[in-house]
Amino acid sequence: MIRTDRARIRPTRGERLRILALVLAALVGAVLCLASVGALDPGRAGPAGPGPALWRLMAGALGTFVALRFNLGRFGWPRLRGWARMAGGVLLVTLFAPVVAGTLVLPLYGTMFGPLALVLTLIRRPALALLWFGVLVAAHLLLQDYRRERDTIFFAPAARAGRR
């Protein structure tokens, strides 16, 4: 009898940490999007019901997820050069996450004013700024395991020993 059970393929520790980094950033992006909506016009920021607030949360999460996903190549690298690459990645994620989220919240004006709303929110609420940049640094640290795993796959042990 031939057995047709498929082997269960589970993600490695580095892959799980990569997913965790994306999810954490998306959650913080969702909260930040909700807070940023009131940055431009605090008087009318309150939604009429749960629908608009839920949509803003989803847009913020999706915008941050997409922006970080496209810039993952800049995170997780070792040494000082890796931290410099991460700084560029933080800048790009901070620029493009509100563009994507703003486009989803308010298609034309949100695209233009999303980054402005984010900057105003980060200036007015330093705790949110600390949370935002903290989660991006945490993503960098979480992705270091992923980079180490990838090194063991694509580089021979002798080549790794020569690099150190």
C-alpha positions, 0 to 999 in steps of 0.5 A: 500500500502506498502512503500518500500522507503529505509531510507537514511543512512548518515555518522555521523560527526565523519565518515565524519571527518575520510574520510576527514583525509584519503583524506587530507593525500592522497593528501599530499602523492601525492604531496610528491611522486611527489617531492620525485621522483626527490630526488634520481636523480634530472637530470632525474626527469622530466616526458616526458609527463603528464602520468608519473606525473599523475601515480606518483600522483596516486601512492603517494595518494594510498600509503598514503591512504593504509598506513594510513588506515591500521594504523588508530587504532593508531590515534584519542585516547585521553590523553597523551597515545593517542599522544604516539600511534599517534607517533608510527602511524606516524612512521609506515605511514612514513615508509610504505607509500613510500614502497607502492607508490615506489612499484607502481611507480617502482616495485622492486627498488621503493620498496627499495628506496621509503623510502630513497627518502622520507627521502631525500625529507623531509630533503631537503625541510623542508616545505614538512616535516612540511606539511607531519607531520602536516597532520598526526597530523591533522588526529589524531585530526580529528579522535578524534571525531570518537573515541568519537562517537564510545565510545557512541555506545559501552560503557554505559553512567554509564561506561563512567562516571566511567572512567572519 
